[in-house]
Amino acid sequence: MHFYPHNIGDHVKDTRHLTLLEEGAYRRLLDHYYTIEKALPLDEADLCRKLLARSDDERKAVGVVLREFFVQTESGWWHKRCEEEIAAGNKRRQQSRENGKKGGRPRKSVPPQELPGGDERPDTGSPDETQRVIGGLALGSGSRPGDGLESAQVEGLPPCPHERLVEIYHDRMPLNPRIKVLDDSRRKLLAARWKQAARLDVPPFGYHTMQQGLDAWHTFFEICSESEFLTGQAPPSEPGRPPFVASLDFLISPDGFRKCVENHYHRE
């Protein structure tokens, strides 16, 4: 998981008695647990090395926190809340993957809006008054297919987490080219797709919070990773030519993103 909820009130209540060093060890243990999505290894020396706990006091703090907040099992140090959050996140992503492969959830029927006088608003079919849907990809009113940098904002949407999206891409699509330079042009494209995806009514997208957004992009890249064409495992179109391998630039380009959402490159 690249994001997990942190309730400040509950955390302070449960950790008020910890020293600053112990609380820091606890947060690093939680971060590592959510990163590997399973119980922490029993080998404390190896665990301390991964947490960068090097001094005697730091290693002691790790041991104190493990024994107070985690349960030692045969498979590792187990944490109830972490397991619940991981299970919930996996369930959401799995449901989004299933809906995405089916082409998305059925669109909700919207009753006609009524005017103050009681008359129904006439359906003119004007693109300025209705939402346009292109091949299952919902675009906001006034948007254009392939528009690269949408300006419309989603109310309350957190800012684009550029670095986290790149991390998810690397994690879910290890066969594809890695990003070594996150320059302004890539940041703008990521921000544009982050906003566009939040407005979509096509699974896995359509979100308002940071966690929902990160889960949605996790599922998106996971689905893309199952495409032989996008991952360079499909035969080239012409003999002697190298197979196509999608880069992040392709996946977040207006046209590439639209085609991926519409499953042009993924067939069951």
C-alpha positions in Angstrom: 0.0 0.0 0.0 1.2 3.5 -0.8 -1.2 5.2 1.5 -3.0 4.4 4.7 -5.3 6.4 7.0 -3.7 8.0 10.1 -6.1 9.1 12.8 -4.1 11.6 14.8 -6.4 11.4 17.9 -6.3 7.6 18.1 -2.5 7.6 17.5 -1.8 10.2 20.3 -4.1 8.3 22.7 -2.3 5.0 22.1 1.2 6.3 22.0 1.2 9.2 24.5 3.4 7.2 26.9 6.1 6.5 24.3 9.4 8.4 24.1 10.1 10.4 20.9 12.5 7.6 19.8 9.9 4.9 20.4 7.2 6.8 18.6 9.5 7.2 15.6 10.2 3.5 15.6 6.5 2.7 15.7 5.8 4.9 12.7 8.6 3.3 10.7 7.3 -0.2 11.7 3.8 0.8 10.5 5.2 2.2 7.2 7.2 -1.0 6.6 4.2 -3.2 7.4 2.0 -1.4 4.9 4.8 -1.4 2.3 5.3 -5.2 2.4 1.6 -5.8 3.2 2.3 -8.7 5.6 3.5 -9.4 9.1 7.0 -8.0 9.9 9.9 -10.5 9.8 10.8 -12.1 13.1 14.5 -11.4 12.6 14.9 -8.2 14.6 18.4 -7.5 13.5 17.3 -7.6 9.8 14.2 -5.6 10.6 16.3 -2.9 12.4 18.6 -2.7 9.4 15.7 -2.1 7.1 14.3 0.6 9.4 17.8 2.2 9.6 17.8 1.7 13.4 21.5 1.6 14.0 22.3 2.8 17.5 21.7 0.7 20.6 18.9 3.1 21.7 17.2 2.9 18.3 17.3 -0.9 18.2 16.0 -1.1 21.8 13.1 1.2 20.9 12.2 -1.1 18.0 12.1 -4.1 20.3 10.0 -2.2 22.9 7.4 -1.2 20.3 7.3 -4.6 18.7 6.4 -6.3 22.0 3.8 -3.8 23.0 1.9 -3.2 19.7 2.5 -6.3 17.6 1.7 -10.0 18.2 4.5 -12.5 17.6 3.3 -15.3 15.4 5.0 -18.1 13.4 4.8 -16.0 10.2 6.1 -12.7 11.8 5.1 -9.7 13.9 1.3 -9.3 13.3 -0.7 -6.1 13.7 -4.5 -6.2 13.8 -5.2 -2.7 12.4 -2.7 -3.0 9.6 -4.2 -6.3 8.5 -7.7 -4.8 8.5 -6.6 -1.8 6.3 -4.6 -4.1 3.9 -7.6 -6.4 3.5 -9.9 -3.5 2.9 -7.6 -2.0 0.3 -7.1 -5.3 -1.5 -10.9 -5.7 -1.6 -11.4 -2.3 -3.1 -8.7 -2.8 -5.7 -10.0 -6.3 -6.7 -13.6 -4.9 -7.1 -12.2 -2.1 -9.2 -10.2 -4.5 -11.4 -13.3 -6.7 -12.0 -15.5 -3.7 -12.9 -12.7 -2.2 -15.1 -12.4 -5.4 -17.1 -16.2 -5.5 -17.6 -16.1 -2.0 -19.0 -17.2 -0.2 -15.8 -20.3 0.1 -13.6 -23.7 0.7 -15.2 -24.2 4.4 -15.4 -26.8 5.8 -13.1 -29.9 7.2 -14.6 -30.3 10.9 -13.7 -34.0 12.1 -13.4 -34.8 15.3 -15.4 -34.1 18.5 -13.5 -37.1 20.7 -12.8 -37.2 24.4 -13.3 -38.7 26.7 -10.6 -42.0 26.8 -12.5 -42.3 23.1 -12.4 -41.5 22.5 -16.1 -39.0 19.9 -17.0 -35.7 21.1 -18.5 -35.8 20.2 -22.2 -33.0 17.9 -23.5 -31.4 19.9 -26.3 -28.6 17.5 -26.8 -26.1 20.3 -26.7 -22.6 19.3 -25.6 -22.6 22.3 -23.3 -25.6 20.9 -21.4 -24.9 17.2 -21.4 -22.0 15.1 -20.4 -20.2 13.6 -23.3 -19.2 9.9 -23.2 -16.7 8.7 -25.8 -16.3 5.0 -25.9 -17.1 4.6 -22.2 -14.7 7.4 -21.2 -16.6 10.2 -19.5 -15.3 13.7 -20.1 -16.5 16.7 -18.3 -18.8 19.2 -20.1 -16.7 21.3 -22.5 -13.8 18.9 -22.6 -12.3 17.8 -25.8 -11.0 14.2 -26.6 -7.3 14.2 -26.2 -7.2 17.5 -24.3 -3.8 17.3 -22.6 -4.1 19.7 -19.7 -7.6 19.9 -18.3 -8.2 23.0 -16.2 -11.4 21.8 -14.5 -11.0 21.1 -10.8 -12.7 18.4 -8.7 -14.0 20.0 -5.5 -11.9 18.9 -2.6 -9.5 16.8 -4.7 -6.0 16.6 -3.1 -3.0 17.8 -5.2 -1.4 15.3 -7.5 1.0 13.0 -5.7 3.5 12.9 -8.5 6.2 10.9 -6.8 3.8 8.3 -5.4 2.2 7.7 -8.8 5.7 7.1 -10.3 6.4 4.7 -7.4 3.2 2.8 -8.1 4.0 2.6 -11.8 7.5 1.2 -11.0 6.0 -1.3 -8.5 3.1 -2.5 -10.7 5.0 -2.5 -14.1 8.5 -3.6 -13.4 9.1 -4.7 -17.0 8.5 -1.2 -18.4 11.0 1.7 -18.6 11.8 3.3 -15.3 11.4 7.0 -14.7 14.8 8.6 -13.8 13.9 12.3 -14.4 10.6 13.7 -13.1 10.7 17.0 -14.9 8.0 19.7 -15.3 6.5 18.2 -18.5 5.9 14.9 -16.8 4.6 16.6 -13.7 2.0 18.5 -15.8 0.9 15.3 -17.5 0.5 13.5 -14.3 -1.4 16.3 -12.8 -3.7 16.5 -15.8 -4.5 12.7 -15.7 -4.9 12.9 -11.9 -7.7 15.5 -12.3 -9.2 13.8 -15.3 -9.3 10.4 -13.7 -11.0 11.9 -10.6 -13.9 13.0 -12.8 -14.4 9.7 -14.6 -17.3 7.4 -13.9 -15.3 4.4 -15.3 -13.7 2.0 -12.8 -11.2 2.1 -11.3 -11.5 5.9 -11.5 -13.7 8.4 -10.0 -12.4 9.6 -6.6 -12.3 12.5 -4.2 -9.7 11.5 -1.6 -6.0 10.7 -1.7 -6.5 7.1 -0.7 -9.2 6.5 -3.2 -7.0 8.1 -5.9 -3.9 6.0 -5.0 -5.9 2.8 -4.9 -7.4 3.7 -8.3 -4.0 4.3 -10.0 -2.7 1.1 -8.3 -5.5 -0.8 -10.0 -5.0 1.0 -13.3 -1.3 0.2 -13.6 -2.0 -3.4 -12.4 -4.5 -3.9 -15.2 -2.0 -2.3 -17.7 0.7 -4.8 -16.5 -1.5 -7.7 -17.6 -1.4 -6.5 -21.2 1.1 -8.4 -23.3 1.2 -5.5 -25.7 1.9 -2.7 -23.1 4.6 -4.8 -21.4 6.5 -5.8 -24.6 5.5 -9.4 -24.5 3.4 -9.3 -27.7 5.1 -10.2 -31.1 6.1 -7.1 -33.1 3.8 -5.9 -35.8 6.6 -6.4 -38.4 9.3 -9.1 -38.4 12.7 -7.7 -37.2 11.2 -4.8 -35.3 11.5 -4.6 -31.5 8.2 -5.1 -29.6 6.4 -2.1 -28.3 6.9 -1.3 -24.6 4.7 1.4 -23.0 6.5 4.0 -21.0 4.9 6.1 -18.3 4.9 9.0 -20.8 2.7 6.9 -23.1 0.3 5.8 -20.4 -0.3 9.3 -19.1 -0.5 10.9 -22.6 -4.1 12.0 -23.5 -4.5 9.4 -26.3 -2.6 6.6 -24.5 -4.5 7.1 -21.3 -7.9 7.1 -23.1 -7.1 3.9 -25.0 -5.9 2.2 -21.8 -9.1 3.1 -19.9 -11.1 1.8 -22.8 -9.1 -1.5 -22.7 -7.8 -1.2 -26.3 -4.7 -3.1 -25.2 -6.2 -5.6 -22.8 -8.3 -8.6 -23.8 -9.6 -11.3 -21.5 
